[in-house]
Amino acid sequence: MSKRQVGLSAVALTAMVALLSGCGSTGNASSDASFTKDAKGTLNAWGFDNADDVGTSRLAYAKKQLSGLTIKIDQTPFDAQKFTTRVAGGNVPDVVQMDRQFVATYAAQGLILPLDKCYSAHGVDPSSSYYQSVLDDVTYKSNVYAVPQFYQPPAIITNERVMKAAGVTDAEIDTSKPDTLVAAITKMYKASGGTPSVLGLDPQATGNAGLWLLAYGGQIIGSDGKPTLDDAKNVKGLDVLKKITDAQGGYAKMKSFSDSFDFFGKNNQYVKDQVGAEVDAQWYVNVLTPFVDLVDIGAVPFKGADGKPFTVASGTSFVIPAGAKNKDAACAWALDLTGLPAWEAAGAARAQTLAKTPGAINTGIFTGSPKADTTLREKYIKPSGNAGFDKAISTFYDVVGSGKSFGASPAGQQIQTELQNAVSSVLLGNKSATQALKDAQASAMRAYDQSTKNAK
């Protein structure tokens, strides 16, 4: 898990697209790919690197349900180049865990199977099983190509100590009112010799670029999968980010300062009072729980231009390669791992783990499934005795239903990379927002054209 949720490097992405365009499909990935409930034999899976209690409990549950199946797992991190190399060589696992932004890329190339009939064979309705934003992440040309798991909505975690010292209230940390927000940021910002020592708000600008654009009515991927980075409404989000960074010494100084944060450690930016607020994914609340006595946090939702809570979907998924030798077992295993009983097993395992540490706080498990989230929240999320953490936990649960997908595109990762490059150039003052987005669109369209050249 990295501090900045960025895509692959441009070099790696270019190599991946080139390999995808050349290797074609290793099997039938048409929309009439059929599935049965017959899960037997040997299943070769790739995923679950460094599985925690949430992962191991679900693996144990699925293994118990599929007792006639021999399950072998390559528990190493997903690697795009490794995957496409294995596809080209005809040596693919039966099921692979990957970030959802890769799904449409492989779907367009015919390298993974549509799973509509996988779901129907098991009587599962995707439209009622997942948040719509999560389902949109894995839908390409009206077919569902993956089984989603997890959903990490971003919101704003506040540092109440810094805010109170500056006379700033939660109501002023309002992204729907940029002028009010920038004024609050300015009150909290501190510098020494021109170098930031306290940020009023760390927007995590490049890692969360899409969040800022979509919140103000922008769009980065169209319904047809083509990039839309030059959408005129995207300028608003970049303008707001520019005001935020300019109010805090400029992007270069801000980034240098935030890169020095002990993000996962005991001297993190909330312990050291280096931020007044920060845009974070839900998992970061869990990172802060060991330091409950050293921080004073709260949270507010990220809001869209209409003043309503707004967030975006992100997470991983399971896909079945077109060349899978045991796709029926792969389908059954993926669905068993992500069904309500598996998540209930995960919830129980997490509660048992936390019970071993006095005062530990259960921040919840965000599954991608509304029913599972509600079930686990009602059973396991109780008042912790710390009002700030309780507010933060509640805020993330409250926004999870307000999510929107970035969109699914064969060039999804490349589009994200071009967007991040555009944001950096604008915030550094190298280009206007309009010009940066125009240039990013041109590069993204080249990647899109390349990725769809041999699409199936």
C-alpha positions as CSV (number, residue, x, y, z in Angstrom):
1,M,0.0,0.0,0.0
2,S,1.6,3.3,-1.0
3,K,1.1,6.8,0.1
4,R,0.2,8.0,-3.3
5,Q,-2.1,5.8,-5.3
6,V,-0.5,6.2,-8.6
7,G,-0.4,4.0,-11.7
8,L,2.4,2.3,-13.3
9,S,5.3,4.2,-14.8
10,A,4.9,5.6,-18.4
11,V,7.5,3.2,-19.6
12,A,5.9,0.1,-18.1
13,L,2.5,1.2,-19.4
14,T,3.8,1.7,-22.9
15,A,5.4,-1.8,-22.8
16,M,2.2,-3.3,-21.5
17,V,0.0,-1.7,-24.3
18,A,2.4,-2.9,-26.9
19,L,2.4,-6.4,-25.6
20,L,-1.3,-6.5,-25.3
21,S,-1.7,-5.2,-28.9
22,G,0.6,-7.9,-30.2
23,C,-0.4,-11.0,-28.3
24,G,-4.1,-11.1,-29.0
25,S,-6.4,-13.5,-27.3
26,T,-5.6,-16.9,-25.9
27,G,-9.2,-18.1,-25.9
28,N,-12.8,-17.3,-26.5
29,A,-13.7,-14.1,-24.7
30,S,-17.0,-13.5,-26.5
31,S,-20.1,-12.5,-24.6
32,D,-21.5,-16.1,-24.8
33,A,-18.7,-17.6,-22.7
34,S,-20.5,-20.2,-20.7
35,F,-20.2,-21.4,-17.1
36,T,-21.5,-24.2,-14.9
37,K,-21.5,-24.7,-11.1
38,D,-19.2,-27.7,-11.5
39,A,-16.2,-26.7,-9.4
40,K,-13.8,-29.6,-9.2
41,G,-10.2,-30.5,-10.1
42,T,-7.4,-28.1,-9.5
43,L,-7.7,-24.3,-9.4
44,N,-4.6,-22.1,-10.0
45,A,-5.1,-18.6,-8.6
46,W,-2.9,-15.5,-8.4
47,G,-3.5,-13.1,-5.6
48,F,-3.7,-12.5,-1.8
49,D,-0.2,-11.4,-1.4
50,N,0.4,-10.6,2.3
51,A,-3.1,-11.7,3.2
52,D,-4.3,-10.4,6.6
53,D,-7.1,-11.8,8.8
54,V,-9.7,-10.5,6.4
55,G,-8.1,-12.4,3.5
56,T,-7.2,-15.6,5.3
57,S,-10.6,-16.0,6.8
58,R,-12.3,-15.6,3.4
59,L,-9.8,-18.1,1.8
60,A,-10.7,-20.6,4.6
61,Y,-14.4,-20.1,4.0
62,A,-14.1,-20.6,0.3
63,K,-12.0,-23.7,0.7
64,K,-14.5,-25.2,3.0
65,Q,-17.3,-24.5,0.5
66,L,-15.3,-26.1,-2.4
67,S,-14.0,-29.1,-0.5
68,G,-13.7,-31.1,-3.7
69,L,-11.3,-28.6,-5.3
70,T,-7.5,-28.4,-4.9
71,I,-6.6,-24.8,-4.7
72,K,-3.1,-23.5,-5.5
73,I,-2.3,-19.8,-5.0
74,D,0.5,-17.7,-6.3
75,Q,0.6,-15.2,-3.5
76,T,2.7,-12.5,-5.1
77,P,1.6,-9.0,-6.1
78,F,-0.1,-8.5,-9.4
79,D,2.3,-7.3,-12.1
80,A,0.9,-6.2,-15.5
81,Q,4.0,-7.1,-17.5
82,K,4.2,-10.5,-15.8
83,F,0.5,-11.1,-16.6
84,T,0.7,-10.2,-20.3
85,T,3.9,-12.2,-20.7
86,R,2.1,-15.3,-19.2
87,V,-0.8,-14.7,-21.5
88,A,1.4,-14.5,-24.5
89,G,3.0,-17.8,-23.5
90,G,-0.3,-19.5,-22.9
91,N,0.5,-20.1,-19.2
92,V,-2.2,-18.3,-17.3
93,P,-3.8,-18.9,-13.9
94,D,-7.5,-19.7,-13.7
95,V,-8.3,-16.6,-11.7
96,V,-6.3,-13.4,-11.1
97,Q,-6.7,-10.6,-8.5
98,M,-6.0,-7.2,-9.9
99,D,-6.9,-3.5,-9.5
100,R,-10.2,-2.7,-11.2
101,Q,-8.6,-0.1,-13.5
102,F,-6.9,-2.9,-15.4
103,V,-10.2,-4.8,-16.2
104,A,-11.4,-2.9,-19.3
105,T,-7.9,-3.0,-20.8
106,Y,-7.8,-6.8,-20.7
107,A,-11.5,-7.0,-21.7
108,A,-10.9,-5.0,-24.8
109,Q,-8.1,-7.3,-25.9
110,G,-10.1,-10.4,-25.3
111,L,-7.7,-11.6,-22.6
112,I,-10.3,-12.1,-19.9
113,L,-13.8,-13.6,-19.9
114,P,-17.1,-11.7,-19.5
115,L,-18.6,-13.1,-16.3
116,D,-22.3,-12.4,-16.9
117,K,-23.0,-16.1,-17.2
118,C,-20.7,-16.9,-14.3
119,Y,-23.0,-14.8,-12.1
120,S,-26.2,-16.3,-13.6
121,A,-25.0,-19.8,-13.2
122,H,-24.7,-19.2,-9.4
123,G,-27.9,-17.1,-9.2
124,V,-26.1,-13.9,-8.4
125,D,-27.4,-10.6,-9.6
126,P,-24.4,-8.1,-9.9
127,S,-26.7,-5.1,-10.0
128,S,-28.1,-5.8,-6.6
129,S,-24.8,-7.2,-5.1
130,Y,-22.5,-4.2,-5.5
131,Y,-22.6,-0.5,-5.3
132,Q,-23.3,0.9,-8.8
133,S,-20.0,2.8,-8.8
134,V,-18.1,-0.5,-8.1
135,L,-20.0,-2.4,-10.8
136,D,-19.4,0.4,-13.3
137,D,-15.6,-0.1,-12.7
138,V,-15.8,-3.6,-14.1
139,T,-18.4,-3.2,-16.8
140,Y,-17.2,-2.8,-20.4
141,K,-19.5,-2.7,-23.4
142,S,-22.5,-3.8,-21.3
143,N,-20.7,-7.0,-20.0
144,V,-19.4,-7.5,-16.5
145,Y,-15.8,-8.7,-16.6
146,A,-14.8,-9.1,-12.9
147,V,-16.0,-10.0,-9.4
148,P,-15.2,-6.9,-7.3
149,Q,-13.9,-6.8,-3.8
150,F,-13.4,-3.9,-1.5
151,Y,-14.2,-0.2,-1.9
152,Q,-12.0,2.5,-0.5
153,P,-13.9,5.8,-0.6
154,P,-11.9,9.0,0.0
155,A,-13.1,11.6,2.5
156,I,-11.3,14.3,4.5
157,I,-9.7,13.4,7.8
158,T,-9.4,16.5,10.0
159,N,-6.8,17.3,12.7
160,E,-9.0,19.0,15.3
161,R,-6.0,20.3,17.3
162,V,-4.6,22.3,14.4
163,M,-8.1,23.5,13.4
164,K,-9.0,24.7,16.9
165,A,-5.7,26.5,17.2
166,A,-6.4,28.4,14.0
167,G,-10.0,29.0,14.8
168,V,-11.3,26.8,12.0
169,T,-14.4,24.7,12.2
170,D,-15.4,21.6,10.4
171,A,-18.0,23.5,8.5
172,E,-15.3,25.5,6.8
173,I,-13.6,22.4,5.4
174,D,-16.1,22.3,2.6
175,T,-15.0,21.4,-0.9
176,S,-18.3,22.7,-2.4
177,K,-17.3,26.2,-1.3
178,P,-13.7,26.7,-2.6
179,D,-13.3,30.3,-1.4
180,T,-14.4,29.3,2.2
181,L,-12.1,26.2,2.0
182,V,-9.0,28.2,0.8
183,A,-9.6,30.8,3.5
184,A,-9.6,28.1,6.2
185,I,-6.5,26.5,4.7
186,T,-4.7,29.9,4.8
187,K,-5.6,30.3,8.5
188,M,-4.0,26.9,9.4
189,Y,-1.0,27.0,7.1
190,K,2.4,27.7,8.7
191,A,5.8,28.1,7.2
192,S,9.4,28.7,8.4
193,G,11.8,30.5,6.1
194,G,9.4,29.9,3.2
195,T,9.3,26.1,3.9
196,P,5.9,24.7,5.0
197,S,5.7,23.4,8.6
198,V,1.9,22.9,8.7
199,L,-0.4,22.3,5.8
200,G,-4.0,23.5,6.1
201,L,-5.1,20.8,3.7
202,D,-3.1,18.1,1.9
203,P,-5.4,17.4,-1.1
204,Q,-3.1,14.6,-2.3
205,A,-3.5,16.3,-5.6
206,T,-2.0,13.8,-8.1
207,G,-3.1,10.6,-6.4
208,N,-6.7,12.0,-6.0
209,A,-6.8,14.0,-9.2
210,G,-9.9,12.3,-10.6
211,L,-11.8,12.9,-7.3
212,W,-11.3,16.7,-7.7
213,L,-12.3,16.8,-11.3
214,L,-15.4,14.6,-11.0
215,A,-16.6,16.5,-7.9
216,Y,-17.0,19.7,-10.0
217,G,-18.8,18.1,-12.8
218,G,-15.8,16.9,-14.9
219,Q,-15.3,13.6,-16.6
220,I,-12.1,11.6,-17.4
221,I,-13.6,8.6,-19.3
222,G,-16.7,8.6,-21.4
223,S,-19.4,6.0,-21.6
224,D,-17.7,4.6,-24.7
225,G,-14.4,4.1,-22.9
226,K,-12.6,7.0,-24.6
227,P,-10.7,9.5,-22.5
228,T,-12.4,12.9,-21.9
229,L,-9.6,14.7,-20.2
230,D,-10.2,17.9,-22.3
231,D,-13.8,18.1,-21.0
232,A,-14.2,21.9,-20.3
233,K,-15.7,21.1,-16.8
234,N,-12.4,19.5,-15.8
235,V,-10.8,23.0,-15.6
236,K,-12.8,23.8,-12.4
237,G,-11.2,21.0,-10.4
238,L,-7.7,22.0,-11.5
239,D,-8.3,25.6,-10.7
240,V,-9.4,24.7,-7.2
241,L,-6.4,22.6,-6.7
242,K,-4.1,25.4,-7.9
243,K,-5.7,27.8,-5.4
244,I,-5.2,25.3,-2.6
245,T,-1.5,24.7,-3.4
246,D,-0.7,28.4,-4.1
247,A,-2.1,29.2,-0.7
248,Q,0.4,26.9,0.9
249,G,3.7,27.9,-0.6
250,G,3.1,26.3,-4.0
251,Y,3.0,22.8,-5.2
252,A,6.7,22.0,-5.2
253,K,7.2,23.0,-1.6
254,M,4.0,21.4,-0.5
255,K,4.9,18.1,-2.2
256,S,8.4,18.1,-0.8
257,F,7.0,18.6,2.7
258,S,4.2,16.0,2.4
259,D,6.6,13.5,1.0
260,S,8.6,13.7,4.2
261,F,5.6,12.6,6.3
262,D,6.0,9.5,8.4
263,F,2.8,8.4,6.8
264,F,2.5,5.0,8.5
265,G,4.6,5.6,11.5
266,K,4.4,6.9,15.0
267,N,5.5,10.3,13.8
268,N,2.8,10.7,11.2
269,Q,1.4,14.0,10.2
270,Y,-1.5,13.8,12.6
271,V,0.7,13.0,15.6
272,K,3.1,15.8,14.7
273,D,0.4,18.3,13.7
274,Q,1.8,18.8,10.2
275,V,-1.7,18.9,8.6
276,G,-5.0,20.5,9.5
277,A,-6.9,18.2,7.2
278,E,-6.1,15.7,4.5
279,V,-7.9,13.8,1.7
280,D,-7.5,10.1,2.6
281,A,-9.0,6.7,1.7
282,Q,-10.9,4.9,4.4
283,W,-8.0,2.5,5.2
284,Y,-6.0,5.4,6.6
285,V,-8.3,5.6,9.7
286,N,-7.1,2.1,10.5
287,V,-3.5,3.3,10.1
288,L,-4.1,5.9,12.8
289,T,-5.8,3.6,15.4
290,P,-2.5,2.6,17.1
291,F,-1.9,6.3,17.9
292,V,-5.4,7.0,19.3
293,D,-4.0,8.7,22.4
294,L,-1.6,10.9,20.3
295,V,-4.0,12.3,17.8
296,D,-7.2,14.3,17.8
297,I,-9.0,13.5,14.5
298,G,-12.4,13.9,13.0
299,A,-13.7,13.8,9.5
300,V,-15.9,15.5,7.0
301,P,-17.2,14.3,3.6
302,F,-15.7,15.5,0.4
303,K,-18.5,17.4,-1.3
304,G,-19.4,17.9,-4.9
305,A,-20.3,21.3,-6.4
306,D,-23.9,20.7,-5.4
307,G,-23.0,20.6,-1.7
308,K,-23.7,16.9,-1.4
309,P,-21.3,14.2,-0.2
310,F,-19.2,12.8,-3.1
311,T,-16.6,10.1,-3.4
312,V,-15.1,7.8,-6.0
313,A,-14.8,4.0,-6.2
314,S,-11.5,2.1,-6.1
315,G,-10.5,-1.4,-5.2
316,T,-9.5,-4.8,-6.5
317,S,-11.3,-7.6,-8.3
318,F,-11.1,-11.1,-9.6
319,V,-10.9,-11.8,-13.3
320,I,-10.8,-15.1,-15.3
321,P,-8.3,-15.2,-18.2
322,A,-9.6,-16.3,-21.5
323,G,-7.1,-19.2,-21.5
324,A,-8.2,-20.5,-18.0
325,K,-8.3,-24.3,-17.8
326,N,-10.8,-24.4,-15.0
327,K,-13.0,-21.4,-15.4
328,D,-16.0,-23.0,-13.6
329,A,-13.9,-23.5,-10.4
330,A,-12.6,-19.9,-10.8
331,C,-16.1,-18.5,-11.0
332,A,-17.3,-20.4,-7.9
333,W,-14.2,-19.5,-5.9
334,A,-14.4,-15.8,-6.7
335,L,-18.0,-15.6,-5.8
336,D,-17.5,-17.6,-2.6
337,L,-14.7,-15.2,-1.6
338,T,-16.9,-12.1,-2.1
339,G,-20.3,-13.4,-0.9
340,L,-22.0,-12.2,2.3
341,P,-21.0,-15.4,4.3
342,A,-17.3,-14.8,3.4
343,W,-17.5,-11.2,4.6
344,E,-19.2,-12.3,7.8
345,A,-16.3,-14.7,8.4
346,A,-13.9,-11.8,7.7
347,G,-15.8,-9.6,10.2
348,A,-15.6,-12.2,12.9
349,A,-11.9,-12.7,12.2
350,R,-11.2,-9.0,12.4
351,A,-13.2,-8.7,15.7
352,Q,-11.2,-11.6,17.2
353,T,-7.9,-10.0,16.2
354,L,-8.9,-6.7,17.7
355,A,-10.1,-8.3,20.9
356,K,-6.5,-9.3,21.6
357,T,-5.5,-5.6,21.9
358,P,-7.2,-3.6,24.7
359,G,-8.7,-0.4,23.4
360,A,-8.3,-1.4,19.7
361,I,-10.9,0.3,17.4
362,N,-12.8,-1.5,14.7
363,T,-12.9,0.8,11.7
364,G,-15.0,-1.5,9.6
365,I,-14.5,-3.5,6.4
366,F,-15.6,-1.8,3.2
367,T,-16.4,-4.7,0.9
368,G,-18.0,-3.2,-2.3
369,S,-21.3,-4.8,-1.3
370,P,-24.0,-2.6,0.4
371,K,-25.5,-5.6,2.2
372,A,-22.2,-6.8,3.5
373,D,-21.2,-3.3,4.6
374,T,-24.5,-2.8,6.5
375,T,-24.3,-6.2,8.1
376,L,-20.8,-5.8,9.4
377,R,-21.4,-2.3,10.5
378,E,-24.4,-3.2,12.5
379,K,-22.7,-6.1,14.1
380,Y,-19.2,-4.9,14.8
381,I,-19.0,-1.1,14.7
382,K,-19.8,0.2,18.2
383,P,-18.9,3.4,20.0
384,S,-15.2,3.3,20.7
385,G,-15.0,5.9,23.5
386,N,-13.2,8.2,21.2
387,A,-15.6,10.7,19.6
388,G,-13.2,11.8,16.9
389,F,-12.5,8.3,15.6
390,D,-16.2,7.4,15.8
391,K,-17.0,10.5,13.7
392,A,-14.3,9.5,11.1
393,I,-15.6,5.9,10.9
394,S,-19.2,7.2,10.5
395,T,-18.2,9.7,7.8
396,F,-16.7,7.0,5.6
397,Y,-19.7,4.8,6.0
398,D,-22.0,7.8,5.2
399,V,-20.2,8.6,1.9
400,V,-19.7,5.1,0.5
401,G,-23.1,5.1,-1.2
402,S,-22.3,8.5,-2.9
403,G,-19.6,7.1,-5.1
404,K,-19.0,7.5,-8.8
405,S,-16.8,5.4,-11.1
406,F,-13.9,7.0,-12.9
407,G,-15.2,5.0,-15.9
408,A,-14.0,1.8,-17.6
409,S,-11.5,2.2,-20.5
410,P,-9.1,0.0,-22.3
411,A,-6.5,2.7,-21.6
412,G,-7.7,3.3,-18.0
413,Q,-4.3,3.2,-16.3
414,Q,-2.7,5.3,-19.1
415,I,-5.5,7.9,-18.7
416,Q,-4.8,8.2,-15.0
417,T,-1.1,8.6,-15.6
418,E,-1.7,11.4,-18.2
419,L,-4.1,13.1,-15.8
420,Q,-1.5,13.0,-13.0
421,N,1.0,14.5,-15.4
422,A,-1.4,17.3,-16.4
423,V,-2.2,18.1,-12.7
424,S,1.5,18.3,-11.9
425,S,2.2,20.7,-14.8
426,V,-0.7,23.0,-13.9
427,L,0.2,23.1,-10.2
428,L,3.8,23.8,-11.0
429,G,2.7,26.7,-13.2
430,N,4.2,25.1,-16.4
431,K,0.9,25.1,-18.3
432,S,-2.6,26.5,-18.0
433,A,-5.3,24.0,-17.1
434,T,-6.8,24.1,-20.5
435,Q,-3.5,23.4,-22.3
436,A,-2.4,20.7,-19.9
437,L,-5.7,18.9,-20.3
438,K,-5.5,19.2,-24.1
439,D,-2.1,17.7,-24.1
440,A,-3.0,15.0,-21.8
441,Q,-6.1,14.1,-23.9
442,A,-3.9,13.8,-27.0
443,S,-1.5,11.4,-25.3
444,A,-4.4,9.5,-23.7
445,M,-6.1,9.1,-27.1
446,R,-3.0,7.7,-28.6
447,A,-2.9,5.1,-25.8
448,Y,-6.6,4.4,-26.3
449,D,-6.2,3.9,-30.0
450,Q,-3.2,1.6,-29.5
451,S,-5.1,-0.4,-26.8
452,T,-8.1,-0.9,-29.1
453,K,-6.3,-1.5,-32.3
454,N,-6.5,-5.3,-32.0
455,A,-9.5,-5.3,-29.7
456,K,-11.7,-8.4,-29.7
